């Protein structure tokens, strides 16, 4: 059982930066791949970034590649999403997810946080 709580969301201007954090509870955290997804108004949930269980590999949606960085600290049971050069189209509720499968699809994740709102103004 893994519980996830996101934090760090807020309102920022286009071009700004924001760091999202996901705090996990559960001793099995290190076994899980971690991912970030987002849900924008009027759109489907989309993949943002993922990191393997050992942090060896990271994956990014083309829309955020070069701007966002995902990282994890298994000792602290946390995963972060550093967001830079933010654009209005990044506005969404961002969700942290954990799964034994992981990957780019939401079906690869078993546990989800409640989400944190990110709003980027133009």
C-alpha positions in Angstrom: 0.0 0.0 0.0 1.3 3.4 -1.1 -0.2 6.7 -0.3 0.9 9.8 -2.3 0.5 13.4 -1.5 1.4 16.1 -4.0 2.4 19.7 -3.1 4.0 22.7 -4.6 1.4 23.7 -7.1 0.4 27.3 -7.5 0.0 30.2 -9.9 3.1 31.3 -11.9 3.7 33.5 -14.9 4.7 32.1 -18.3 8.4 31.5 -18.4 8.6 30.9 -14.6 9.5 27.8 -12.7 7.8 25.6 -10.2 8.8 22.5 -8.3 6.2 19.9 -7.5 6.8 17.3 -4.8 5.2 14.0 -4.1 5.5 12.5 -0.6 4.9 8.8 -0.4 4.2 6.6 2.5 4.8 2.9 2.4 8.0 0.8 2.7 7.5 -0.6 -0.8 8.1 2.8 -2.4 11.5 1.8 -3.8 9.9 -1.0 -5.8 7.6 1.3 -7.8 8.1 3.3 -10.9 6.9 6.8 -10.4 5.1 9.1 -12.8 3.5 12.4 -13.2 0.3 13.0 -15.2 -1.8 16.1 -15.7 -5.4 16.9 -16.4 -6.1 20.1 -18.2 -9.5 21.7 -18.5 -11.4 20.1 -21.4 -8.6 17.6 -22.1 -7.8 14.0 -21.4 -5.4 13.0 -18.7 -1.9 13.0 -20.3 1.4 11.6 -19.4 4.1 14.1 -18.3 7.1 12.2 -16.9 8.2 9.0 -15.4 11.2 7.5 -13.6 12.1 3.9 -13.1 12.2 2.2 -9.7 15.9 2.8 -9.2 16.0 6.2 -10.9 18.1 4.8 -13.7 15.9 6.1 -16.5 13.5 8.9 -17.0 10.9 9.5 -19.7 9.2 12.7 -20.7 6.3 13.7 -22.9 7.5 15.6 -26.0 5.6 18.6 -24.8 7.7 19.0 -21.7 11.0 17.5 -22.7 13.9 19.9 -21.9 11.7 21.9 -19.6 10.7 19.4 -16.9 12.9 17.2 -14.8 11.7 14.2 -12.7 13.7 12.9 -9.9 13.3 10.6 -6.9 14.9 10.0 -3.6 14.0 6.6 -2.3 15.6 7.3 1.0 13.1 10.1 1.5 10.2 8.3 -0.2 9.7 11.3 -2.5 9.6 12.2 -6.2 9.8 15.7 -7.6 9.0 17.4 -10.8 11.0 20.5 -11.6 9.1 22.6 -14.0 10.8 25.4 -15.9 10.0 27.7 -18.8 6.3 27.1 -18.0 3.7 27.8 -20.6 0.0 28.6 -20.3 -0.7 25.2 -21.8 1.0 23.6 -18.8 -2.0 24.6 -16.7 -3.5 21.5 -15.3 -4.0 19.5 -12.2 -0.8 17.4 -11.7 -1.0 14.0 -10.3 1.7 11.8 -8.9 1.4 8.1 -9.5 3.2 4.9 -8.4 3.1 1.5 -10.1 5.0 -1.7 -10.5 4.6 -1.5 -14.2 4.9 2.2 -14.7 5.4 3.5 -18.3 3.7 6.1 -20.3 0.1 4.9 -19.8 -2.0 5.5 -16.7 -2.9 1.8 -16.6 0.7 1.1 -15.5 0.1 2.8 -12.2 -1.6 1.5 -9.1 -1.6 4.4 -6.7 -2.5 8.1 -7.3 -2.2 11.3 -5.3 -5.0 13.8 -5.0 -3.4 16.2 -7.4 -2.1 19.7 -7.2 -3.2 22.7 -9.3 -0.7 24.4 -11.5 -1.8 27.5 -13.2 0.4 29.4 -15.7 -0.7 32.9 -16.6 0.2 34.6 -19.9 
